[in-house]
Amino acid sequence: MPAQVDVPALFRDRQTRSAGLFEDGKLLACMVPARDPGLSWGEGPCLRLGHVHTLPDQPDDITRLITLWASDLAARQSLPLVRAEILARHALQAEPIAALLRRLTDMGWDVRGSGPGREGDRVARLELAAEHRPRLSTLISCQTHAPHLAADDRSSA
């Protein structure tokens, strides 16, 4: 995400349909899931996870839960994929991004290269197959609106 973006203001905006991951009333992660007719680097519709932020110094379990939840949500919305972008200022093989990408691929994400992201910064491009996970409700109570078309994509839909 570009440094000039005011992240707290984004999540306070009533027009932003954000999602949060809470445990015992504590916000552990937040993101903006949106139905996307196709990113410039991907083909076809997907669930796009934008502006993903997690509480620092938390275990990978949060990322794993986000991965499981997003895959299930995409499947429930009849979308074949989840796509996300991670800021990557250096080569994808360089640390610390390389370690993060290894953890994400271990969780099922596919790295689709790098390039300019939706906000203009260099990013790693990620895809995850949608998969129904009916038993996920024992871990996550999902109370979210169906993802809407991303605001910047409505004119092209």
N, C-alpha and C positions, 0 to 999 in steps of 0.2 A: 504494500500500500504506500503511495507517495507520502513523503513526510509532511506535505502541506495539508493533508486531509485532517479535519477535526473529528476524530473517531467518536469521542463522547457525544458531540452534537449529532452525528449520524444516528446513533442509537436512541437519542432523545426525540428525534424527529418523528412525529406521529405518522408520516407517510412511509417511513421505513418499516417493513414487515420483518422484524428481526426474530431470531429464536435464541433462547438461552438454555444452558445446561446448568441446573441447580442441584446441589446436594445439601440437605438440611438447611434450606433457605439461603445458602451461600452461592453466588454466581461464580461458576467455574469456567464457563466459556460462553461466548456469544458469536453470532454469525448472521448473515443475511442470505437465506435460501431463496432462490428465484428460478422460476421456469424460464428456460432460455431456448429460443428456437435454433441456436447454434452459434458458438463462438467463432471468431475468424480462424482459429487454429483447429477447430474440431468440426466434424460433420454431423448434422442432425440435432434434434432436440435433446436437452439434458436438464438436470437439476444443477444449477450453478450455486456453489457455496462461495459467497463473497464476504470479504471483511471478517474472516475467522480470527478470533482472538481468544486465547486461553489465559487463565491466571498463571503467572510465573511460578516456577518451582513446584509444579504438580506432576504426578506420574503420567506415563504414556497412556494409562487407562482412559483418561479424558479423550485423547485423540482416538483411541480405539472405539470408545462409545460414540463419538461424533461420526466415525467411519461407518459403524454398524447402523446408526440411526439414519444417516444420509442415504445409504444404500437401500434401506427399507423404504424410506419416504419416496425415493425416486421410483421404486417398483410399485408402490401404492398409487402413484400418480401416472402410471403407465409410461414412464420415461426410462430409456434403456441405460442411461449413464448419469454419473455425477461428475462434474468437472470443477476443478479449483485451480487457483494460481498461488504460488508462493514466491515472494520477493527473492530474487537470486542475483545479487550484484556481481558475483564472480562465477567462474565455471562451475558447473554442477558437480564436478568431481572434487572441488575444493571444499575444505571444512570451513564453517560448520554445516553448510547446506547438504553436503554429501551424507553426513550421518543422519540428518533428518529425512532425507529421501530414502535411505536404506530402511529406516523404521517404517516409513509410510508404505514402501513396497512390500515389506513383511506383513503389513495389514491388508494388502490387497490392491493398493493403488498402483497404477501404471504411470511411469514418467513418460510424457509425450514430447520431451525436448524442452527447449527454452526459446524465448523471444519476447517481443514487446507484449505486455499484458493489457488488460482493459483500461488501466489507469495510465499507461504509457511507460511504466518502468519495466526493466528486464525481469522476467519471471520464469520459474519452472512450471510447466504445464502438467497437470495431473488428471487422470481419469480413473473412475471406479465403476465397475459393473453394478447395475441395480440388482437387488436380490431381496425377495420377500423373506422376512425374518419374523415369523409369527410369535416366537417365544421371546422376542426382544422386550415385550411389555413387562416381563418380570424384572428387567433391569432399568427400563426407561418408561416413564409415564409421558406419552407424547400428547401434548396439547398445543397444536399449531394449526394455523390457517393453511389451506392449500396454497402452495407457492404461486405467486402471480407472475405475469410477464415482467421481466426487468424493465424499469422505467425507460432506459435508453434503448430498449429493443421493441417497444410497443409500435413505433412507427413502421418497423420493417416486418411486423407480423401480419 
